[in-house]
Amino acid sequence: EVKGELWYLINPNIGTKTVNVTLSGISKASGGSVSYTGVEQTSPIDNHGSVSYAGTTASISLTTTTSNDWIFSNLAICGTATATAHGSSQVHRYYQVGTGGAALSRAGADGDDEPTTIPSSYTMSWNMSAWSDVIAQAVALKPAPSPAGHVDVDILILQSDGAIRATIATNSANSG
């Protein structure tokens, strides 16, 4: 049996960190971690999904509602299969396989991501080296809002011919 989970942490401290996982009993697990900057900090998830497969190919489609999302996907793999090919627009981030137990009961994890530009449906896909039970998971992360812009307002008195007669104020609404 294969299971998969995605976890996230809002606004973590900056820098390289170690992710520690404690398992109880006899457990087989593998995974990876990725970090993203410029992600919305109050509600970062635009959409998410999970699909189970058995075979040599896997894919998951996710519809975004926000421009410039990042889609992160994880493929949880049961057995000795590996992802031999990734979708053409995906960037491969990690592959990890557990070593405990018989080969067919091992757990593997394969992580990819893909930037988006417009709200649309996007598909993450993989070809496997052998038949396997897998779970494809994906989450779309919303970008952080743009910082407030800088606006300068100049107040002028113009003559009837358009020439400047007097300048009353410049940068009167300086926002930054």
PyMOL CGO cylinders between C-alpha atoms (Angstrom):
from pymol import cmd
from pymol.cgo import CYLINDER

trace = [
    CYLINDER, 0.00, 0.00, 0.00, 1.27, 3.47, -0.88, 0.3, 1, 1, 1, 1, 1, 1,
    CYLINDER, 1.27, 3.47, -0.88, 0.36, 6.66, 0.96, 0.3, 1, 1, 1, 1, 1, 1,
    CYLINDER, 0.36, 6.66, 0.96, 1.40, 10.25, 0.40, 0.3, 1, 1, 1, 1, 1, 1,
    CYLINDER, 1.40, 10.25, 0.40, 1.20, 13.50, 2.33, 0.3, 1, 1, 1, 1, 1, 1,
    CYLINDER, 1.20, 13.50, 2.33, 2.21, 17.09, 1.60, 0.3, 1, 1, 1, 1, 1, 1,
    CYLINDER, 2.21, 17.09, 1.60, 2.99, 19.47, 4.46, 0.3, 1, 1, 1, 1, 1, 1,
    CYLINDER, 2.99, 19.47, 4.46, 3.86, 23.16, 4.41, 0.3, 1, 1, 1, 1, 1, 1,
    CYLINDER, 3.86, 23.16, 4.41, 5.15, 25.81, 6.80, 0.3, 1, 1, 1, 1, 1, 1,
    CYLINDER, 5.15, 25.81, 6.80, 4.18, 29.46, 6.41, 0.3, 1, 1, 1, 1, 1, 1,
    CYLINDER, 4.18, 29.46, 6.41, 6.92, 32.08, 6.80, 0.3, 1, 1, 1, 1, 1, 1,
    CYLINDER, 6.92, 32.08, 6.80, 9.78, 29.85, 8.01, 0.3, 1, 1, 1, 1, 1, 1,
    CYLINDER, 9.78, 29.85, 8.01, 13.06, 31.31, 9.21, 0.3, 1, 1, 1, 1, 1, 1,
    CYLINDER, 13.06, 31.31, 9.21, 15.48, 32.00, 6.35, 0.3, 1, 1, 1, 1, 1, 1,
    CYLINDER, 15.48, 32.00, 6.35, 18.39, 29.61, 5.80, 0.3, 1, 1, 1, 1, 1, 1,
    CYLINDER, 18.39, 29.61, 5.80, 19.18, 25.95, 5.29, 0.3, 1, 1, 1, 1, 1, 1,
    CYLINDER, 19.18, 25.95, 5.29, 17.25, 23.70, 7.65, 0.3, 1, 1, 1, 1, 1, 1,
    CYLINDER, 17.25, 23.70, 7.65, 16.99, 20.00, 8.38, 0.3, 1, 1, 1, 1, 1, 1,
    CYLINDER, 16.99, 20.00, 8.38, 13.59, 18.32, 8.24, 0.3, 1, 1, 1, 1, 1, 1,
    CYLINDER, 13.59, 18.32, 8.24, 13.32, 15.57, 10.87, 0.3, 1, 1, 1, 1, 1, 1,
    CYLINDER, 13.32, 15.57, 10.87, 10.59, 12.94, 10.71, 0.3, 1, 1, 1, 1, 1, 1,
    CYLINDER, 10.59, 12.94, 10.71, 9.96, 10.47, 13.52, 0.3, 1, 1, 1, 1, 1, 1,
    CYLINDER, 9.96, 10.47, 13.52, 8.11, 7.27, 12.61, 0.3, 1, 1, 1, 1, 1, 1,
    CYLINDER, 8.11, 7.27, 12.61, 6.65, 4.81, 15.08, 0.3, 1, 1, 1, 1, 1, 1,
    CYLINDER, 6.65, 4.81, 15.08, 6.56, 1.05, 14.70, 0.3, 1, 1, 1, 1, 1, 1,
    CYLINDER, 6.56, 1.05, 14.70, 7.72, -0.60, 11.51, 0.3, 1, 1, 1, 1, 1, 1,
    CYLINDER, 7.72, -0.60, 11.51, 7.47, 2.11, 8.89, 0.3, 1, 1, 1, 1, 1, 1,
    CYLINDER, 7.47, 2.11, 8.89, 8.92, 2.63, 5.47, 0.3, 1, 1, 1, 1, 1, 1,
    CYLINDER, 8.92, 2.63, 5.47, 9.04, 6.18, 4.24, 0.3, 1, 1, 1, 1, 1, 1,
    CYLINDER, 9.04, 6.18, 4.24, 10.88, 8.50, 1.93, 0.3, 1, 1, 1, 1, 1, 1,
    CYLINDER, 10.88, 8.50, 1.93, 10.43, 12.11, 1.01, 0.3, 1, 1, 1, 1, 1, 1,
    CYLINDER, 10.43, 12.11, 1.01, 12.02, 15.39, 0.16, 0.3, 1, 1, 1, 1, 1, 1,
    CYLINDER, 12.02, 15.39, 0.16, 11.66, 19.07, 0.83, 0.3, 1, 1, 1, 1, 1, 1,
    CYLINDER, 11.66, 19.07, 0.83, 11.70, 22.24, -1.24, 0.3, 1, 1, 1, 1, 1, 1,
    CYLINDER, 11.70, 22.24, -1.24, 11.60, 25.93, -0.34, 0.3, 1, 1, 1, 1, 1, 1,
    CYLINDER, 11.60, 25.93, -0.34, 9.95, 28.75, -2.22, 0.3, 1, 1, 1, 1, 1, 1,
    CYLINDER, 9.95, 28.75, -2.22, 10.29, 32.51, -1.80, 0.3, 1, 1, 1, 1, 1, 1,
    CYLINDER, 10.29, 32.51, -1.80, 7.66, 35.03, -2.84, 0.3, 1, 1, 1, 1, 1, 1,
    CYLINDER, 7.66, 35.03, -2.84, 4.71, 32.91, -1.66, 0.3, 1, 1, 1, 1, 1, 1,
    CYLINDER, 4.71, 32.91, -1.66, 1.50, 34.37, -0.18, 0.3, 1, 1, 1, 1, 1, 1,
    CYLINDER, 1.50, 34.37, -0.18, 1.85, 34.06, 3.62, 0.3, 1, 1, 1, 1, 1, 1,
    CYLINDER, 1.85, 34.06, 3.62, -1.74, 34.14, 4.90, 0.3, 1, 1, 1, 1, 1, 1,
    CYLINDER, -1.74, 34.14, 4.90, -3.38, 31.57, 2.60, 0.3, 1, 1, 1, 1, 1, 1,
    CYLINDER, -3.38, 31.57, 2.60, -0.71, 30.13, 0.28, 0.3, 1, 1, 1, 1, 1, 1,
    CYLINDER, -0.71, 30.13, 0.28, -2.74, 27.29, -1.28, 0.3, 1, 1, 1, 1, 1, 1,
    CYLINDER, -2.74, 27.29, -1.28, -4.57, 28.09, -4.53, 0.3, 1, 1, 1, 1, 1, 1,
    CYLINDER, -4.57, 28.09, -4.53, -5.59, 24.47, -5.22, 0.3, 1, 1, 1, 1, 1, 1,
    CYLINDER, -5.59, 24.47, -5.22, -4.48, 20.92, -4.45, 0.3, 1, 1, 1, 1, 1, 1,
    CYLINDER, -4.48, 20.92, -4.45, -5.23, 17.36, -5.51, 0.3, 1, 1, 1, 1, 1, 1,
    CYLINDER, -5.23, 17.36, -5.51, -4.26, 13.71, -5.24, 0.3, 1, 1, 1, 1, 1, 1,
    CYLINDER, -4.26, 13.71, -5.24, -4.76, 10.73, -7.59, 0.3, 1, 1, 1, 1, 1, 1,
    CYLINDER, -4.76, 10.73, -7.59, -3.91, 7.01, -7.18, 0.3, 1, 1, 1, 1, 1, 1,
    CYLINDER, -3.91, 7.01, -7.18, -2.51, 4.96, -10.08, 0.3, 1, 1, 1, 1, 1, 1,
    CYLINDER, -2.51, 4.96, -10.08, -1.26, 1.47, -10.77, 0.3, 1, 1, 1, 1, 1, 1,
    CYLINDER, -1.26, 1.47, -10.77, 0.91, 1.10, -13.85, 0.3, 1, 1, 1, 1, 1, 1,
    CYLINDER, 0.91, 1.10, -13.85, 3.88, 2.63, -15.66, 0.3, 1, 1, 1, 1, 1, 1,
    CYLINDER, 3.88, 2.63, -15.66, 2.57, 6.18, -16.12, 0.3, 1, 1, 1, 1, 1, 1,
    CYLINDER, 2.57, 6.18, -16.12, 1.09, 8.70, -13.71, 0.3, 1, 1, 1, 1, 1, 1,
    CYLINDER, 1.09, 8.70, -13.71, -0.27, 12.22, -14.04, 0.3, 1, 1, 1, 1, 1, 1,
    CYLINDER, -0.27, 12.22, -14.04, -2.26, 14.77, -12.13, 0.3, 1, 1, 1, 1, 1, 1,
    CYLINDER, -2.26, 14.77, -12.13, -4.06, 17.85, -13.46, 0.3, 1, 1, 1, 1, 1, 1,
    CYLINDER, -4.06, 17.85, -13.46, -4.58, 20.91, -11.31, 0.3, 1, 1, 1, 1, 1, 1,
    CYLINDER, -4.58, 20.91, -11.31, -6.50, 24.06, -12.17, 0.3, 1, 1, 1, 1, 1, 1,
    CYLINDER, -6.50, 24.06, -12.17, -5.09, 27.32, -10.86, 0.3, 1, 1, 1, 1, 1, 1,
    CYLINDER, -5.09, 27.32, -10.86, -7.14, 30.44, -10.23, 0.3, 1, 1, 1, 1, 1, 1,
    CYLINDER, -7.14, 30.44, -10.23, -4.25, 32.84, -9.65, 0.3, 1, 1, 1, 1, 1, 1,
    CYLINDER, -4.25, 32.84, -9.65, -1.63, 34.09, -12.12, 0.3, 1, 1, 1, 1, 1, 1,
    CYLINDER, -1.63, 34.09, -12.12, 2.00, 33.12, -11.49, 0.3, 1, 1, 1, 1, 1, 1,
    CYLINDER, 2.00, 33.12, -11.49, 1.36, 30.18, -9.15, 0.3, 1, 1, 1, 1, 1, 1,
    CYLINDER, 1.36, 30.18, -9.15, 4.04, 27.56, -8.53, 0.3, 1, 1, 1, 1, 1, 1,
    CYLINDER, 4.04, 27.56, -8.53, 2.80, 23.99, -8.82, 0.3, 1, 1, 1, 1, 1, 1,
    CYLINDER, 2.80, 23.99, -8.82, 4.68, 21.52, -6.65, 0.3, 1, 1, 1, 1, 1, 1,
    CYLINDER, 4.68, 21.52, -6.65, 4.06, 17.80, -7.15, 0.3, 1, 1, 1, 1, 1, 1,
    CYLINDER, 4.06, 17.80, -7.15, 5.14, 14.68, -5.34, 0.3, 1, 1, 1, 1, 1, 1,
    CYLINDER, 5.14, 14.68, -5.34, 4.92, 11.14, -6.65, 0.3, 1, 1, 1, 1, 1, 1,
    CYLINDER, 4.92, 11.14, -6.65, 4.75, 8.58, -3.82, 0.3, 1, 1, 1, 1, 1, 1,
    CYLINDER, 4.75, 8.58, -3.82, 6.00, 5.25, -5.20, 0.3, 1, 1, 1, 1, 1, 1,
    CYLINDER, 6.00, 5.25, -5.20, 5.62, 1.72, -3.82, 0.3, 1, 1, 1, 1, 1, 1,
    CYLINDER, 5.62, 1.72, -3.82, 8.29, -0.79, -4.84, 0.3, 1, 1, 1, 1, 1, 1,
    CYLINDER, 8.29, -0.79, -4.84, 11.47, -0.47, -6.87, 0.3, 1, 1, 1, 1, 1, 1,
    CYLINDER, 11.47, -0.47, -6.87, 10.16, 1.63, -9.79, 0.3, 1, 1, 1, 1, 1, 1,
    CYLINDER, 10.16, 1.63, -9.79, 11.64, 5.05, -10.45, 0.3, 1, 1, 1, 1, 1, 1,
    CYLINDER, 11.64, 5.05, -10.45, 10.40, 7.96, -12.51, 0.3, 1, 1, 1, 1, 1, 1,
    CYLINDER, 10.40, 7.96, -12.51, 12.34, 7.73, -15.77, 0.3, 1, 1, 1, 1, 1, 1,
    CYLINDER, 12.34, 7.73, -15.77, 10.76, 10.74, -17.48, 0.3, 1, 1, 1, 1, 1, 1,
    CYLINDER, 10.76, 10.74, -17.48, 9.05, 13.87, -16.23, 0.3, 1, 1, 1, 1, 1, 1,
    CYLINDER, 9.05, 13.87, -16.23, 6.60, 16.20, -17.97, 0.3, 1, 1, 1, 1, 1, 1,
    CYLINDER, 6.60, 16.20, -17.97, 8.31, 18.60, -20.39, 0.3, 1, 1, 1, 1, 1, 1,
    CYLINDER, 8.31, 18.60, -20.39, 7.72, 21.77, -18.33, 0.3, 1, 1, 1, 1, 1, 1,
    CYLINDER, 7.72, 21.77, -18.33, 8.47, 20.19, -14.94, 0.3, 1, 1, 1, 1, 1, 1,
    CYLINDER, 8.47, 20.19, -14.94, 11.69, 20.84, -13.02, 0.3, 1, 1, 1, 1, 1, 1,
    CYLINDER, 11.69, 20.84, -13.02, 12.86, 17.75, -11.12, 0.3, 1, 1, 1, 1, 1, 1,
    CYLINDER, 12.86, 17.75, -11.12, 13.70, 18.61, -7.46, 0.3, 1, 1, 1, 1, 1, 1,
    CYLINDER, 13.70, 18.61, -7.46, 14.37, 15.32, -5.67, 0.3, 1, 1, 1, 1, 1, 1,
    CYLINDER, 14.37, 15.32, -5.67, 14.15, 11.54, -5.74, 0.3, 1, 1, 1, 1, 1, 1,
    CYLINDER, 14.15, 11.54, -5.74, 14.52, 9.51, -2.59, 0.3, 1, 1, 1, 1, 1, 1,
    CYLINDER, 14.52, 9.51, -2.59, 13.97, 5.79, -2.00, 0.3, 1, 1, 1, 1, 1, 1,
    CYLINDER, 13.97, 5.79, -2.00, 13.82, 4.00, 1.33, 0.3, 1, 1, 1, 1, 1, 1,
    CYLINDER, 13.82, 4.00, 1.33, 16.02, 0.94, 1.81, 0.3, 1, 1, 1, 1, 1, 1,
    CYLINDER, 16.02, 0.94, 1.81, 14.11, -0.99, 4.49, 0.3, 1, 1, 1, 1, 1, 1,
    CYLINDER, 14.11, -0.99, 4.49, 12.24, -4.22, 3.84, 0.3, 1, 1, 1, 1, 1, 1,
    CYLINDER, 12.24, -4.22, 3.84, 11.79, -6.30, 0.74, 0.3, 1, 1, 1, 1, 1, 1,
    CYLINDER, 11.79, -6.30, 0.74, 12.25, -4.46, -2.56, 0.3, 1, 1, 1, 1, 1, 1,
    CYLINDER, 12.25, -4.46, -2.56, 8.57, -4.54, -3.51, 0.3, 1, 1, 1, 1, 1, 1,
    CYLINDER, 8.57, -4.54, -3.51, 7.54, -2.93, -0.22, 0.3, 1, 1, 1, 1, 1, 1,
    CYLINDER, 7.54, -2.93, -0.22, 9.97, -0.02, -0.34, 0.3, 1, 1, 1, 1, 1, 1,
    CYLINDER, 9.97, -0.02, -0.34, 8.77, 3.57, -0.51, 0.3, 1, 1, 1, 1, 1, 1,
    CYLINDER, 8.77, 3.57, -0.51, 10.03, 6.20, -2.95, 0.3, 1, 1, 1, 1, 1, 1,
    CYLINDER, 10.03, 6.20, -2.95, 9.31, 9.89, -3.42, 0.3, 1, 1, 1, 1, 1, 1,
    CYLINDER, 9.31, 9.89, -3.42, 9.86, 12.03, -6.52, 0.3, 1, 1, 1, 1, 1, 1,
    CYLINDER, 9.86, 12.03, -6.52, 9.32, 15.81, -6.37, 0.3, 1, 1, 1, 1, 1, 1,
    CYLINDER, 9.32, 15.81, -6.37, 8.89, 18.24, -9.25, 0.3, 1, 1, 1, 1, 1, 1,
    CYLINDER, 8.89, 18.24, -9.25, 7.63, 21.77, -9.73, 0.3, 1, 1, 1, 1, 1, 1,
    CYLINDER, 7.63, 21.77, -9.73, 6.47, 24.03, -12.53, 0.3, 1, 1, 1, 1, 1, 1,
    CYLINDER, 6.47, 24.03, -12.53, 5.86, 27.78, -12.72, 0.3, 1, 1, 1, 1, 1, 1,
    CYLINDER, 5.86, 27.78, -12.72, 2.57, 28.98, -14.19, 0.3, 1, 1, 1, 1, 1, 1,
    CYLINDER, 2.57, 28.98, -14.19, 1.68, 32.28, -15.84, 0.3, 1, 1, 1, 1, 1, 1,
    CYLINDER, 1.68, 32.28, -15.84, -2.10, 32.38, -16.15, 0.3, 1, 1, 1, 1, 1, 1,
    CYLINDER, -2.10, 32.38, -16.15, -5.03, 30.70, -14.39, 0.3, 1, 1, 1, 1, 1, 1,
    CYLINDER, -5.03, 30.70, -14.39, -5.47, 27.44, -16.28, 0.3, 1, 1, 1, 1, 1, 1,
    CYLINDER, -5.47, 27.44, -16.28, -5.31, 23.66, -16.02, 0.3, 1, 1, 1, 1, 1, 1,
    CYLINDER, -5.31, 23.66, -16.02, -1.78, 22.26, -15.72, 0.3, 1, 1, 1, 1, 1, 1,
    CYLINDER, -1.78, 22.26, -15.72, -0.71, 18.60, -15.83, 0.3, 1, 1, 1, 1, 1, 1,
    CYLINDER, -0.71, 18.60, -15.83, 2.26, 17.04, -14.06, 0.3, 1, 1, 1, 1, 1, 1,
    CYLINDER, 2.26, 17.04, -14.06, 3.25, 13.63, -15.48, 0.3, 1, 1, 1, 1, 1, 1,
    CYLINDER, 3.25, 13.63, -15.48, 5.78, 10.83, -15.09, 0.3, 1, 1, 1, 1, 1, 1,
    CYLINDER, 5.78, 10.83, -15.09, 6.84, 7.64, -16.87, 0.3, 1, 1, 1, 1, 1, 1,
    CYLINDER, 6.84, 7.64, -16.87, 7.88, 4.84, -14.54, 0.3, 1, 1, 1, 1, 1, 1,
    CYLINDER, 7.88, 4.84, -14.54, 10.69, 2.28, -14.95, 0.3, 1, 1, 1, 1, 1, 1,
    CYLINDER, 10.69, 2.28, -14.95, 8.33, -0.55, -13.96, 0.3, 1, 1, 1, 1, 1, 1,
    CYLINDER, 8.33, -0.55, -13.96, 4.74, -1.19, -12.98, 0.3, 1, 1, 1, 1, 1, 1,
    CYLINDER, 4.74, -1.19, -12.98, 4.02, 0.31, -9.55, 0.3, 1, 1, 1, 1, 1, 1,
    CYLINDER, 4.02, 0.31, -9.55, 1.32, 1.60, -7.24, 0.3, 1, 1, 1, 1, 1, 1,
    CYLINDER, 1.32, 1.60, -7.24, 1.74, 5.37, -6.95, 0.3, 1, 1, 1, 1, 1, 1,
    CYLINDER, 1.74, 5.37, -6.95, -0.02, 8.43, -5.62, 0.3, 1, 1, 1, 1, 1, 1,
    CYLINDER, -0.02, 8.43, -5.62, 0.42, 11.67, -7.56, 0.3, 1, 1, 1, 1, 1, 1,
    CYLINDER, 0.42, 11.67, -7.56, -0.09, 14.78, -5.44, 0.3, 1, 1, 1, 1, 1, 1,
    CYLINDER, -0.09, 14.78, -5.44, 0.04, 18.44, -6.43, 0.3, 1, 1, 1, 1, 1, 1,
    CYLINDER, 0.04, 18.44, -6.43, -0.43, 21.80, -4.78, 0.3, 1, 1, 1, 1, 1, 1,
    CYLINDER, -0.43, 21.80, -4.78, -0.55, 25.26, -6.39, 0.3, 1, 1, 1, 1, 1, 1,
    CYLINDER, -0.55, 25.26, -6.39, 1.14, 27.96, -4.30, 0.3, 1, 1, 1, 1, 1, 1,
    CYLINDER, 1.14, 27.96, -4.30, -0.08, 31.53, -4.75, 0.3, 1, 1, 1, 1, 1, 1,
    CYLINDER, -0.08, 31.53, -4.75, 2.46, 34.30, -5.23, 0.3, 1, 1, 1, 1, 1, 1,
    CYLINDER, 2.46, 34.30, -5.23, 2.83, 36.99, -2.59, 0.3, 1, 1, 1, 1, 1, 1,
    CYLINDER, 2.83, 36.99, -2.59, 1.04, 40.23, -3.43, 0.3, 1, 1, 1, 1, 1, 1,
    CYLINDER, 1.04, 40.23, -3.43, 3.18, 42.85, -5.09, 0.3, 1, 1, 1, 1, 1, 1,
    CYLINDER, 3.18, 42.85, -5.09, 4.53, 45.45, -2.70, 0.3, 1, 1, 1, 1, 1, 1,
    CYLINDER, 4.53, 45.45, -2.70, 2.83, 48.84, -2.66, 0.3, 1, 1, 1, 1, 1, 1,
    CYLINDER, 2.83, 48.84, -2.66, 4.06, 50.97, -5.53, 0.3, 1, 1, 1, 1, 1, 1,
    CYLINDER, 4.06, 50.97, -5.53, 5.58, 54.40, -5.44, 0.3, 1, 1, 1, 1, 1, 1,
    CYLINDER, 5.58, 54.40, -5.44, 3.46, 57.26, -6.70, 0.3, 1, 1, 1, 1, 1, 1,
    CYLINDER, 3.46, 57.26, -6.70, 4.59, 60.88, -6.99, 0.3, 1, 1, 1, 1, 1, 1,
    CYLINDER, 4.59, 60.88, -6.99, 2.04, 63.64, -7.40, 0.3, 1, 1, 1, 1, 1, 1,
    CYLINDER, 2.04, 63.64, -7.40, 3.08, 67.09, -8.56, 0.3, 1, 1, 1, 1, 1, 1,
    CYLINDER, 3.08, 67.09, -8.56, 0.63, 69.97, -8.16, 0.3, 1, 1, 1, 1, 1, 1,
    CYLINDER, 0.63, 69.97, -8.16, 1.07, 72.69, -10.79, 0.3, 1, 1, 1, 1, 1, 1,
    CYLINDER, 1.07, 72.69, -10.79, -0.77, 75.82, -11.82, 0.3, 1, 1, 1, 1, 1, 1,
    CYLINDER, -0.77, 75.82, -11.82, -0.91, 76.07, -15.59, 0.3, 1, 1, 1, 1, 1, 1,
    CYLINDER, -0.91, 76.07, -15.59, -1.52, 79.10, -17.78, 0.3, 1, 1, 1, 1, 1, 1,
    CYLINDER, -1.52, 79.10, -17.78, -4.17, 78.95, -20.51, 0.3, 1, 1, 1, 1, 1, 1,
    CYLINDER, -4.17, 78.95, -20.51, -1.48, 78.04, -23.08, 0.3, 1, 1, 1, 1, 1, 1,
    CYLINDER, -1.48, 78.04, -23.08, -0.39, 75.05, -20.93, 0.3, 1, 1, 1, 1, 1, 1,
    CYLINDER, -0.39, 75.05, -20.93, 2.83, 76.58, -19.65, 0.3, 1, 1, 1, 1, 1, 1,
    CYLINDER, 2.83, 76.58, -19.65, 3.63, 76.09, -15.96, 0.3, 1, 1, 1, 1, 1, 1,
    CYLINDER, 3.63, 76.09, -15.96, 2.84, 79.22, -14.02, 0.3, 1, 1, 1, 1, 1, 1,
    CYLINDER, 2.84, 79.22, -14.02, 3.74, 77.93, -10.55, 0.3, 1, 1, 1, 1, 1, 1,
    CYLINDER, 3.74, 77.93, -10.55, 4.65, 74.72, -8.80, 0.3, 1, 1, 1, 1, 1, 1,
    CYLINDER, 4.65, 74.72, -8.80, 2.76, 74.33, -5.54, 0.3, 1, 1, 1, 1, 1, 1,
    CYLINDER, 2.76, 74.33, -5.54, 4.13, 70.97, -4.42, 0.3, 1, 1, 1, 1, 1, 1,
    CYLINDER, 4.13, 70.97, -4.42, 6.15, 68.05, -5.73, 0.3, 1, 1, 1, 1, 1, 1,
    CYLINDER, 6.15, 68.05, -5.73, 6.17, 64.50, -4.37, 0.3, 1, 1, 1, 1, 1, 1,
    CYLINDER, 6.17, 64.50, -4.37, 3.15, 65.43, -2.26, 0.3, 1, 1, 1, 1, 1, 1,
    CYLINDER, 3.15, 65.43, -2.26, 1.89, 61.83, -2.16, 0.3, 1, 1, 1, 1, 1, 1,
    CYLINDER, 1.89, 61.83, -2.16, 5.24, 60.14, -1.76, 0.3, 1, 1, 1, 1, 1, 1,
    CYLINDER, 5.24, 60.14, -1.76, 4.34, 56.61, -0.69, 0.3, 1, 1, 1, 1, 1, 1,
    CYLINDER, 4.34, 56.61, -0.69, 7.79, 55.21, -0.44, 0.3, 1, 1, 1, 1, 1, 1,
]
cmd.load_cgo(trace, "trace")
